[in-house]
Amino acid sequence: MTPDFFMKEALKEAEKALALGEVPIGAVIEQNGRIVGRGHNLVETSKDPTAHAEIIAIREAAGVLGGWRLPDSNLYVTTEPCAMCAGAIVLARIVTVYIGAMDKKSGACGSLMNIPMDERLNHNANIRTGILEQECSKLMKDFFKELRKKRKSL
């Protein structure tokens, strides 16, 4: 299976977030061709600032795999992870992070900083960008465009 296949699964998760009025970010964790974790943003729904798609997917994968280390696992996420999620990626020992759209304002996997590839840390993850970039970017742009429109009408 290709990175596009798994990113399409992450996009399905992002659509779930969108349906809830959440920022539409989705993530899946794959190990040896099998999805072991899924997540979508639930920050507003759960009133939890740590309920990012990546964190939820990592927690689910840890439960499925029976430990906090996620050996031979890859993360597919529709939008570049923030610093919190990038730290969790390092701690979980994720091998490669596949990113749809970069986040120039708060991205921590290449935009503002690159936590997973910081050689001072005890683990580094590879970063691959531009996976279904147009689809991932459009989802975010459309969401924020609609949000601005709603706020303006109020």
C-alpha positions as CSV (number, residue, x, y, z in Angstrom):
1,M,0.0,0.0,0.0
2,T,1.2,3.5,-0.8
3,P,1.4,6.6,1.3
4,D,-1.6,8.0,-0.7
5,F,-3.7,5.1,0.6
6,F,-3.0,5.8,4.2
7,M,-3.3,9.6,3.7
8,K,-6.8,9.0,2.3
9,E,-7.6,7.2,5.5
10,A,-6.3,10.2,7.5
11,L,-8.5,12.5,5.3
12,K,-11.5,10.3,6.3
13,E,-10.6,11.1,9.9
14,A,-10.3,14.8,9.1
15,E,-13.8,14.7,7.7
16,K,-15.1,13.3,11.0
17,A,-13.5,16.2,12.8
18,L,-15.1,18.6,10.3
19,A,-18.5,17.1,10.8
20,L,-18.1,17.9,14.5
21,G,-17.1,21.5,13.9
22,E,-13.5,20.7,14.8
23,V,-10.4,21.9,12.9
24,P,-10.3,19.2,10.2
25,I,-7.1,17.3,11.0
26,G,-6.9,13.5,10.8
27,A,-4.2,11.0,11.5
28,V,-3.6,7.3,11.1
29,I,-0.7,5.1,12.3
30,E,0.4,2.2,10.2
31,Q,2.6,-0.7,11.1
32,N,3.6,-3.2,8.5
33,G,0.8,-2.2,6.2
34,R,-1.9,-2.4,8.9
35,I,-3.6,0.6,10.5
36,V,-3.1,0.4,14.3
37,G,-4.3,3.8,15.3
38,R,-6.7,6.5,14.1
39,G,-7.6,9.9,15.3
40,H,-9.2,13.2,14.5
41,N,-9.3,16.5,16.3
42,L,-11.6,16.5,19.4
43,V,-10.3,19.6,21.2
44,E,-13.6,21.5,21.2
45,T,-15.8,18.4,21.7
46,S,-13.8,17.1,24.6
47,K,-12.7,20.5,26.0
48,D,-9.2,19.0,26.1
49,P,-6.3,20.9,24.6
50,T,-4.3,17.7,24.1
51,A,-7.0,16.0,22.0
52,H,-5.2,16.5,18.7
53,A,-5.6,13.9,15.9
54,E,-2.0,12.7,16.3
55,I,-2.2,12.2,20.1
56,I,-5.4,10.3,19.8
57,A,-4.0,8.1,17.0
58,I,-0.8,7.5,19.1
59,R,-2.9,6.5,22.2
60,E,-5.0,4.1,20.2
61,A,-1.9,2.5,18.6
62,A,-0.2,2.1,22.0
63,G,-3.3,0.3,23.2
64,V,-3.4,-2.0,20.1
65,L,0.3,-2.7,20.3
66,G,0.5,-3.0,24.0
67,G,3.2,-0.5,24.8
68,W,4.2,3.2,24.5
69,R,6.9,2.5,21.9
70,L,5.4,2.1,18.4
71,P,8.2,0.2,16.6
72,D,8.2,0.1,12.8
73,S,5.2,2.5,12.8
74,N,4.5,5.4,10.5
75,L,2.2,8.4,11.1
76,Y,0.1,9.9,8.3
77,V,-1.4,13.3,9.2
78,T,-3.3,15.7,7.0
79,T,-1.6,18.8,8.5
80,E,1.9,19.3,9.9
81,P,2.0,18.4,13.6
82,C,2.5,21.1,16.3
83,A,5.2,21.1,18.9
84,M,3.2,18.9,21.4
85,C,2.4,16.3,18.7
86,A,6.0,16.4,17.4
87,G,7.2,15.6,20.9
88,A,4.8,12.7,21.2
89,I,6.1,11.4,17.8
90,V,9.6,11.3,19.1
91,L,8.6,9.7,22.4
92,A,6.5,7.0,20.6
93,R,9.5,6.2,18.3
94,I,7.6,6.7,15.1
95,V,9.8,5.9,12.1
96,T,8.4,8.3,9.5
97,V,5.8,11.1,9.5
98,Y,3.9,11.6,6.2
99,I,2.4,15.1,6.1
100,G,-0.3,16.4,3.7
101,A,-0.2,20.2,4.2
102,M,2.4,22.2,6.0
103,D,1.5,24.6,8.7
104,K,3.6,27.8,8.5
105,K,2.1,29.3,11.6
106,S,2.6,26.5,14.1
107,G,4.2,23.5,12.4
108,A,7.0,21.7,14.3
109,C,8.0,19.2,11.6
110,G,9.8,21.5,9.2
111,S,8.0,24.9,9.2
112,L,8.8,26.8,12.4
113,M,11.1,24.1,13.8
114,N,11.8,20.4,13.1
115,I,11.5,18.5,16.5
116,P,11.4,15.0,15.0
117,M,14.6,15.5,13.2
118,D,16.5,17.3,16.0
119,E,19.7,15.3,16.3
120,R,20.0,16.3,20.0
121,L,17.1,14.0,20.8
122,N,17.3,10.3,21.5
123,H,15.1,9.4,18.6
124,N,14.6,10.9,15.2
125,A,11.7,10.4,12.8
126,N,11.9,10.9,9.0
127,I,9.6,13.5,7.5
128,R,7.9,13.2,4.1
129,T,5.8,16.1,2.9
130,G,3.3,16.8,0.2
131,I,1.3,13.6,0.4
132,L,-2.1,14.5,-1.2
133,E,-1.2,18.1,-0.4
134,Q,-3.9,19.7,-2.4
135,E,-6.7,17.7,-0.8
136,C,-5.4,18.3,2.7
137,S,-4.7,22.0,2.1
138,K,-8.2,22.5,0.6
139,L,-9.9,21.0,3.6
140,M,-8.2,23.4,6.0
141,K,-8.6,26.5,3.8
142,D,-12.3,25.8,3.2
143,F,-12.8,25.2,6.9
144,F,-11.2,28.5,7.9
145,K,-12.9,30.4,5.1
146,E,-16.3,29.2,6.3
147,L,-15.4,30.0,9.9
148,R,-14.4,33.6,9.0
149,K,-17.7,33.9,7.0
150,K,-19.7,32.8,10.1
151,R,-17.9,35.1,12.4
152,K,-18.4,38.0,10.0
153,S,-22.1,37.4,9.8
154,L,-22.4,37.5,13.6
